[in-house]
Amino acid sequence: MKIYTKTGDKGDSGLYSGKRVSKSHIRLHAYGSLDELNSHLGLLRDQVAALIHYPEKEKNIITIQSWIFSLGSHLANDSPEMIMNLPKVQDDWINVLENEIDKMTSNLSPLKNFILPGGDVLVSQIHIARAVCRRAERFTAELQNSLMNDEIGLPLHGIPLLNRLSDYLFTLSRWFAMKLGSEEIHWKPMS
């Protein structure tokens, strides 16, 4: 099988059902943002692995990447007949993220200010993933809001999963900043 099909050369792309839609369609923005998020998570995972002291965080990121693929398969699907063939988006994934957030937060100083992204390359990469996650969440919400009553809806837990994932990533950035000894720079409005 060749990697290039030439089927998208006119600016459209195929959904799982085979239906062709414009590459500017909100559905493609939504799952394209998930693909971008997954790529940033892969870079983040590689950076965490290079530190060698945090295998549990590396494992968590791999799990999250799998969840993102599962959610993306639903965003690429417009066929009710195919739903049963797609991986489930589980509500307990949100609980896993919340538990991880709570564990990391218990080691952090209370947050009293907005934080400027940065302080370490790893911390900055986490903030980039967080920002891309927020964009994916916005596009997914826009897709959900654009669906007509007769169109297939998205997984019930998809948007909450992305919302919690961005919270997890923000907390992970603070946790790694603490572990790596990088200073958190608080935002102070300029006057």
C-alpha positions as CSV (number, residue, x, y, z in Angstrom):
1,M,0.0,0.0,0.0
2,K,1.4,3.4,-1.0
3,I,1.3,6.2,1.6
4,Y,0.1,8.7,-1.1
5,T,-3.3,8.1,-2.5
6,K,-3.8,11.5,-4.3
7,T,-7.5,11.3,-3.2
8,G,-7.1,14.6,-1.2
9,D,-5.4,16.6,-4.0
10,K,-8.6,18.6,-4.6
11,G,-8.9,19.7,-1.0
12,D,-11.2,17.1,0.4
13,S,-10.7,14.1,2.7
14,G,-12.5,10.9,3.4
15,L,-14.3,10.1,6.7
16,Y,-14.5,6.5,8.0
17,S,-17.8,6.1,6.2
18,G,-16.2,7.0,2.9
19,K,-18.0,10.3,2.6
20,R,-15.8,13.1,1.3
21,V,-15.7,16.4,3.0
22,S,-13.6,19.6,2.6
23,K,-10.3,19.7,4.5
24,S,-11.7,22.9,6.0
25,H,-14.6,21.0,7.6
26,I,-14.9,21.4,11.3
27,R,-14.7,17.7,11.7
28,L,-11.2,17.7,10.2
29,H,-10.2,20.7,12.3
30,A,-11.3,18.7,15.4
31,Y,-9.5,15.5,14.7
32,G,-6.6,17.3,13.1
33,S,-6.0,19.1,16.4
34,L,-6.1,15.8,18.2
35,D,-3.4,14.5,15.8
36,E,-1.3,17.6,16.5
37,L,-1.9,17.2,20.3
38,N,-0.8,13.6,20.0
39,S,2.4,14.6,18.2
40,H,3.2,17.1,20.9
41,L,2.5,14.5,23.5
42,G,5.0,12.2,21.7
43,L,7.7,14.8,21.9
44,L,6.9,15.4,25.5
45,R,7.1,11.6,26.2
46,D,10.5,11.5,24.6
47,Q,11.7,14.4,26.7
48,V,10.4,12.7,29.9
49,A,12.0,9.4,28.9
50,A,15.3,11.2,28.5
51,L,15.2,12.2,32.2
52,I,15.0,8.5,33.1
53,H,13.7,9.2,36.6
54,Y,10.0,9.5,35.7
55,P,8.9,6.2,34.1
56,E,5.4,6.5,35.6
57,K,4.9,9.9,33.8
58,E,6.1,8.4,30.5
59,K,3.6,5.5,30.9
60,N,0.8,8.0,31.7
61,I,1.6,9.9,28.5
62,I,1.5,6.8,26.4
63,T,-1.9,5.9,27.9
64,I,-3.2,9.4,27.2
65,Q,-1.9,9.2,23.6
66,S,-4.0,6.0,23.1
67,W,-7.1,7.8,24.5
68,I,-6.6,10.6,22.1
69,F,-6.5,8.1,19.2
70,S,-9.7,6.6,20.4
71,L,-11.4,9.9,20.6
72,G,-10.1,10.9,17.2
73,S,-11.6,7.8,15.6
74,H,-15.0,9.0,16.8
75,L,-14.4,12.5,15.4
76,A,-13.5,11.0,12.0
77,N,-16.7,8.9,12.0
78,D,-20.1,10.1,10.7
79,S,-21.7,6.7,10.4
80,P,-24.0,5.3,13.1
81,E,-23.3,1.8,11.7
82,M,-19.6,2.1,12.5
83,I,-19.8,3.2,16.1
84,M,-19.8,-0.3,17.5
85,N,-16.4,-0.9,15.7
86,L,-14.8,2.1,17.3
87,P,-12.9,2.0,20.6
88,K,-14.9,3.3,23.6
89,V,-14.2,6.6,25.2
90,Q,-14.4,5.8,28.9
91,D,-15.7,8.1,31.6
92,D,-13.2,6.6,34.1
93,W,-10.4,8.1,32.0
94,I,-11.5,11.5,33.5
95,N,-11.2,10.0,37.0
96,V,-7.7,8.8,36.2
97,L,-6.7,12.3,35.2
98,E,-8.3,13.8,38.2
99,N,-6.5,11.4,40.5
100,E,-3.2,12.2,38.9
101,I,-3.9,16.0,39.2
102,D,-4.7,15.6,42.9
103,K,-1.5,13.6,43.5
104,M,0.7,16.1,41.8
105,T,-1.2,19.1,43.4
106,S,-0.5,17.7,46.8
107,N,3.2,18.4,46.3
108,L,2.8,21.9,44.8
109,S,2.5,25.3,46.5
110,P,-1.0,26.8,46.2
111,L,-1.6,28.7,42.9
112,K,-2.3,32.4,43.6
113,N,-1.3,33.9,40.2
114,F,-1.3,33.2,36.5
115,I,2.0,31.6,35.4
116,L,3.9,32.6,32.3
117,P,4.8,29.4,30.3
118,G,8.5,28.6,30.3
119,G,11.3,28.1,32.7
120,D,12.6,24.8,31.2
121,V,12.3,23.3,27.7
122,L,10.3,20.4,29.1
123,V,7.9,22.7,31.0
124,S,7.5,24.8,27.8
125,Q,6.7,21.7,25.8
126,I,4.0,20.7,28.3
127,H,2.4,24.2,28.0
128,I,2.4,23.8,24.2
129,A,0.6,20.5,24.5
130,R,-1.9,22.1,26.9
131,A,-2.6,25.0,24.5
132,V,-3.1,22.6,21.6
133,C,-5.4,20.5,23.9
134,R,-7.5,23.6,24.5
135,R,-7.8,24.2,20.8
136,A,-8.8,20.6,20.2
137,E,-11.4,21.0,22.9
138,R,-12.8,24.1,21.2
139,F,-13.0,22.5,17.8
140,T,-14.6,19.4,19.3
141,A,-17.2,21.5,21.1
142,E,-17.8,23.4,17.8
143,L,-18.3,20.1,16.0
144,Q,-20.7,18.8,18.6
145,N,-22.7,22.1,18.5
146,S,-22.8,21.9,14.7
147,L,-24.3,18.5,14.4
148,M,-28.0,18.3,13.5
149,N,-30.4,16.1,15.3
150,D,-30.2,13.4,12.7
151,E,-26.4,13.3,12.7
152,I,-24.3,11.0,14.9
153,G,-23.2,12.7,18.1
154,L,-19.8,12.5,19.7
155,P,-18.9,10.4,22.7
156,L,-20.5,11.8,25.8
157,H,-17.1,12.0,27.6
158,G,-15.0,13.5,24.8
159,I,-15.2,17.1,25.6
160,P,-14.8,16.6,29.4
161,L,-11.8,14.4,28.7
162,L,-10.1,17.1,26.8
163,N,-11.0,19.7,29.4
164,R,-9.5,17.5,32.2
165,L,-6.5,16.7,30.0
166,S,-5.6,20.4,29.7
167,D,-5.9,20.7,33.5
168,Y,-3.7,17.6,33.9
169,L,-1.1,19.1,31.5
170,F,-1.1,22.4,33.4
171,T,-0.6,20.6,36.6
172,L,2.1,18.4,35.0
173,S,4.0,21.6,33.9
174,R,4.0,22.9,37.5
175,W,5.0,19.5,38.9
176,F,8.0,19.2,36.5
177,A,8.9,22.9,37.1
178,M,9.2,22.0,40.8
179,K,11.0,18.7,40.2
180,L,13.5,20.4,37.8
181,G,14.0,23.4,40.1
182,S,12.8,25.9,37.4
183,E,11.3,29.1,38.6
184,E,7.6,29.8,38.0
185,I,7.3,33.3,36.7
186,H,4.0,34.8,37.8
187,W,2.2,37.1,35.4
188,K,2.1,40.7,36.5
189,P,0.1,43.1,34.3
190,M,2.2,45.8,32.8
191,S,1.0,49.3,33.4
